[in-house]
C-alpha cells in the first residue's frame, strides 16, 4: 500500500510542476520569467528614423526594408556619398585652403616701392596671402601704418608679419653689405622661416600683373628633386651678362635672375648640395659662407651670383619658368626678346636698375605709377587699366614703350577675371 501512495504523490508533484512550466511558457514566451531570468534576451532591430519615415511616406512601415523601397534607399546613399565628396569626406566641412606665402626684403628707401609691390599682389590674388616682410627696425611702424590703412575688405585677404634683418652673427656685417643693403637676407629665409614649407620670394621692385596664385601653381610641377623655380637671366647668350662677363660658375647658358624665386624651403633645408669645395654634399647652412669666402672677389651681383654657383653644381634642383614671370628692361631695351611675353603678355614686371624712379624707361614707370595711385575699391578697369593704356601711348619713342601691349595684356586678363567676381565690400 505504501508503494502505491508514494507513486501517487510523485505523479501528483510531476503533474503540478508540469502545469507550472506550461503556465510560464504561455505568459512569458521570452523564457525570461517576466524579466527576472538570466537567460539570453531576444535582440531588437533598431530601424533608423529616416528609414521609418520613408516607410510612412509610402503608407506601409513594414516595407521599409523590402525590395519595393530599395530604390529610395539607393538614392539616399548616393546623395550621402556626393555630400561627403563635396565637403571633403566623412560629412565634415573642408578647411579653408592653405595661404600662399610671399616674402620681401626692404631696406633704405624701399618702403614705398615695397608697398606698391604688395598692393599689386593683394589686388590680383585669389587665395589668401601670408606676407613675410623683412625690414630694418625703423621701417616697421611705417609698414604697419600703411598696411592697416587699407580697407577692411582688402585686409581680409592677407596676414602679415614683420621681421628684423638678421644674419649669422659671425659674419653679419659682411652679409649685410653684400651687393645692395640687406639683399642677401633672402639666402637665409630657409633657416629663419622654419615653419614655412614653401614661399615666393620677390625683390621690392616687382609688380604682379597676374595673380600670385598662378606663380604658386609651379610648385605642383616640381619633380622629386627640384626645390626652386626661377627665370633665366636672359634668353640670348650673345647679349646676356653671365655668358659674357661672369668670372664664376653660373647656371645653364645665361645664368638665372633671382628677383622672382619660388622656393620649397623644406626641401632646401633637407638637401645636401654638390659643390666645388668638398667631395661631400653640404647642407644649405653649411654651404653659404664657404662659397662667399671662395668667390667674393669674383662676384658682381652678390647673392644672385652665389645662387648661380649653387645651381651650376646642382642643375637638377632647379625648375625654369618663362621670362614673362620676370620681365625686365633687358627684355625690351634693344627690341623684344621674351617669346613667352610676346605670346601671352607680361605676368610679372621687374623694374631693376631703378626704372620706376627715373626717366630711362617711361613705360615701366607708367605702370608703377598707375598701381601706386590706384585707390582700392575703385573699378580697376576704368580707374587703373584704361588710364594706364592712355599714358603708355606716349612712351612709344622707346623700344619698351613700343611693346606696351605686351605690358598690359596680362594685367587686362587678370582684371577682367577678378572684376567678374564680387569684391566682398
Secondary structure, DSSP 8 states (H G I E B T S, - for coil): -HHHHHHHHHHHHHHHHHHHHHHHHHH-TTSSTTTT--S---------HHHHHHHHHTT-GGGTTSGGGHHHHHHHHHHHHHHHHHTTSTT--------EEEEEEE-TT-HHHHHHHHHHHHHH--S-EEEEEEE-GGGHHHHHHHHHTS-HHHHTTEEEEEE-----GGGHHHHHTSSSTTGGGGGGHHHH-TT--EEEEE-TTEEESS-HHHHHGGGGG--SS--EEEEES-S-TTT-HHHHH-SS--STTT-EEEEEEEEEHHHHHH--B--SS-SS-B-HHHHHHHHHHHHTTT-SSTHHHHHHHHHHH-GGGEEE--GGGSB-GGGTTTS---HHHHHH--SEEE-GGGTTSSSS-HHHHHHHHHHHH--TTS-HIIIIIHHHHHHHGGGTTSHHHHTHHHHHHHHHHHHHHHHTS----
